[in-house]
């Protein structure tokens, strides 16, 4: 699942990237023990998104 999510974070379509971040965000709200697993991907996506 992580590879699939990471691939969507890099998708050329803005809407796909946004949907992936939203989905992972909702998922970790339900299962906070997964934060360490997805933290790096989310923080990287957020930082890249603020540079554009």
Secondary structure by P-SEA (a helix, b strand, c coil): caaaaaaaaacccaaaaaaaaaaaaaaaaaccccccccaaaaaaaaaaaaac
